[in-house]
Amino acid sequence: MPNAAAIQMVSGADRDRNLAAAGELIRRAADAGARLVVLPENFAFMGKRESDKLRIAEPDGSGPIQDFLADAAAASKVWLVGGTLPIRGNDRSDRAFATCPVYAEDGARVARFDKIHLFDVSVPDTGEQYKESGSTIPGTEPVVIDTPLGRLGLTVCYDLRFPELYRQLSAAGAELLAVPAAFTAATGRAHWEVLLRARAIENLCYVIAPDQGGRHASGRETHGDSMIVDPWGRVLDRVAAGPGLAMADVDVAGLLRTRERFPALTHRRL
């Protein structure tokens, strides 16, 4: 029976509609047996401009989005990784953290991770321009927490391209890796699956990777293909496009047996 779920969405600029859609998918995942559910990046809001999110930014610990996440976790009795939402910072009013919170099955928040690597790029061949740092404050601290399914390392979207972060999570005992994302269609086609499978293989971890998957209010198209990957790099389940669930059985006991038989993590020299 599957015990982990990656939720794929096509979020828009109506926060309440997005929350309702997320709530229905969380309930579906719980009804199917999930104990750990991961939402995609920007699950509650994707506006026409990157800076639009500042209008719905919340103080740390309270607000409609955070209240929704706590209530949804408690109502469905799941551990819930809340994708990302904008949390106000203190340095400037025109930027916010891209915060990934985690809620236990009683609705208590047990962790906060702030996206570390910000997407300031020109996408080759498409002309797309992104400057996430214009409205986002970068985080600085890796986060690994205990969950009922195993030790979970938190990352977000562009973090996926930086293997040194995942080595730190692995060294801190991570057995599962969450990668909520909103990968562009172009970069997703080129790199999404290969990077997810690489992070699973090189760290001998499960990877739970929910993505945004469709066309949004800004006209931007996201890649989709949310998936769960096992420590051997096998894709256990995936959702191609549109809203949906990728679900799989995360077997940490089996993962530990694989690490014993194939002890690559203990062979590191640098």
Secondary structure as UniProt FT lines:
FT   STRAND          4..9
FT   HELIX           15..31
FT   TURN            32..33
FT   STRAND          36..38
FT   TURN            41..44
FT   HELIX           50..56
FT   TURN            60..61
FT   HELIX           64..76
FT   STRAND          79..81
FT   STRAND          85..88
FT   TURN            93..94
FT   STRAND          96..103
FT   TURN            105..106
FT   STRAND          109..114
FT   STRAND          120..122
FT   TURN            124..126
FT   STRAND          129..131
FT   HELIX           132..134
FT   STRAND          136..137
FT   STRAND          143..147
FT   TURN            148..149
FT   STRAND          150..154
FT   HELIX           157..161
FT   HELIX           163..171
FT   TURN            172..173
FT   STRAND          176..178
FT   HELIX           185..187
FT   HELIX           188..192
FT   HELIX           193..203
FT   STRAND          206..209
FT   STRAND          211..212
FT   TURN            217..218
FT   STRAND          221..222
FT   STRAND          226..229
FT   TURN            231..232
FT   STRAND          235..239
FT   STRAND          244..248
FT   HELIX           252..261
FT   HELIX           264..267
//
